[in-house]
C-alpha cells in the first residue's frame, strides 16, 4: 500500500461535510461516552464555540469562524460517526 497526500480524501470529505453534523455521534475522549452532537452543551460565541460532553463536561470540540475561514478542533472526540445516505441515493437540494 502506497501513501498519497490528503487530496485523495477531497471527494469523501466534501461529501461528509455536506450532511447535518448535528446528527453525528461524537465519542468523548475524556469519559468515552457517545453523544449526538446536538446534545453537546455549547458555550460561546466569542472567540468561538466550545462544545462539552454532557456526561463529564470535557471539551469535545471547538469551532472558531473568521471572515474567510473556520477552525474545527476535534481533539476531545475519539471519533465522530456521521450518518451518510447510500452513495446511489439521489442528492437532496
QUIRASUL-V73278 format. One record per residue. N is the residue number from 1. RES is the residue in three letters. SS is DSSP state (@ for helix, = for strand, . for the rest). PSI is psi in degrees with one decimal (NA if undefined). OMEGA is omega in radians with two decimals (* if undefined). Layout:
# QUIRASUL-V73278
[[N | RES | SS | PSI | OMEGA] [N | RES | SS | PSI | OMEGA]]
This chain:
# QUIRASUL-V73278
[[1 | UNK | . | 130.2 | -3.12] [2 | UNK | . | 135.8 | 3.11] [3 | UNK | . | 143.5 | 3.05] [4 | UNK | . | 172.1 | -3.12] [5 | UNK | . | 173.0 | -3.06] [6 | UNK | @ | -16.4 | 3.10] [7 | UNK | @ | -22.2 | 3.13] [8 | UNK | @ | -20.0 | 3.14] [9 | UNK | @ | -0.4 | -3.00] [10 | UNK | @ | -49.8 | -3.11] [11 | UNK | @ | -45.9 | 3.14] [12 | UNK | @ | -41.2 | 3.13] [13 | UNK | @ | -38.9 | 3.11] [14 | UNK | @ | -41.3 | 3.12] [15 | UNK | @ | -41.3 | -3.11] [16 | UNK | @ | -47.1 | -3.06] [17 | UNK | . | 7.5 | 3.04] [18 | UNK | . | 2.3 | -3.13] [19 | UNK | . | 167.6 | 3.10] [20 | UNK | . | 103.6 | -3.06] [21 | UNK | @ | -15.4 | 3.10] [22 | UNK | @ | -17.3 | 3.09] [23 | UNK | @ | -4.1 | 3.11] [24 | UNK | . | 154.5 | 3.11] [25 | UNK | = | 118.0 | 3.08] [26 | UNK | = | 132.0 | 3.07] [27 | UNK | = | 119.4 | -3.07] [28 | UNK | = | 131.1 | 3.11] [29 | UNK | . | -23.5 | -3.11] [30 | UNK | . | -52.6 | -3.04] [31 | UNK | . | -9.8 | 3.12] [32 | UNK | . | 5.8 | -3.12] [33 | UNK | . | 126.2 | 3.05] [34 | UNK | = | 143.6 | -3.09] [35 | UNK | = | 135.3 | 3.04] [36 | UNK | = | 135.5 | -3.09] [37 | UNK | @ | -36.7 | 3.14] [38 | UNK | @ | -21.0 | 3.14] [39 | UNK | @ | -7.0 | 3.10] [40 | UNK | . | 150.9 | 3.12] [41 | UNK | = | 121.7 | -2.98] [42 | UNK | = | 132.7 | 3.02] [43 | UNK | = | 148.6 | 3.12] [44 | UNK | . | -170.0 | 0.30] [45 | UNK | . | -17.2 | -2.99] [46 | UNK | . | 140.2 | 0.00] [47 | UNK | . | -0.4 | 3.10] [48 | UNK | . | -173.7 | 3.13] [49 | UNK | = | 137.5 | 3.10] [50 | UNK | = | 121.6 | -3.14] [51 | UNK | = | 126.8 | -3.09] [52 | UNK | = | 151.2 | 3.11] [53 | UNK | . | 131.1 | 3.11] [54 | UNK | . | -15.5 | -3.14] [55 | UNK | . | -45.9 | -3.04] [56 | UNK | . | -4.6 | -3.13] [57 | UNK | . | 11.0 | 3.08] [58 | UNK | . | 149.2 | 3.11] [59 | UNK | = | 122.9 | -3.14] [60 | UNK | = | -44.6 | 3.12] [61 | UNK | = | 157.0 | 3.07] [62 | UNK | = | 140.9 | 3.10] [63 | UNK | = | 122.0 | 3.10] [64 | UNK | = | 129.9 | 3.12] [65 | UNK | = | 136.3 | 3.00] [66 | UNK | . | -179.6 | -3.13] [67 | UNK | . | -29.1 | -3.06] [68 | UNK | . | 4.0 | -3.13] [69 | UNK | . | 168.4 | 3.09] [70 | UNK | = | 151.3 | 3.09] [71 | UNK | = | 128.2 | 3.12] [72 | UNK | = | 118.5 | -3.14] [73 | UNK | = | 115.1 | -3.13] [74 | UNK | . | 24.2 | -3.11] [75 | UNK | . | -29.1 | -3.11] [76 | UNK | . | 1.9 | 3.12] [77 | UNK | = | 128.6 | 3.06] [78 | UNK | = | -37.8 | 3.11] [79 | UNK | = | 162.4 | 3.06] [80 | UNK | = | 107.6 | -3.10] [81 | UNK | = | 114.0 | -3.04] [82 | UNK | . | 123.0 | 3.06] [83 | UNK | . | 133.6 | -3.09] [84 | UNK | . | 142.4 | 3.02] [85 | UNK | . | 156.9 | 3.07] [86 | UNK | . | 146.6 | -3.11] [87 | UNK | . | -28.0 | -3.11] [88 | UNK | . | 1.0 | 3.11] [89 | UNK | . | 143.7 | 3.11] [90 | UNK | . | 143.4 | 3.12] [91 | UNK | . | 142.5 | 3.06] [92 | UNK | . | 139.5 | -3.09] [93 | UNK | . | NA | *]]
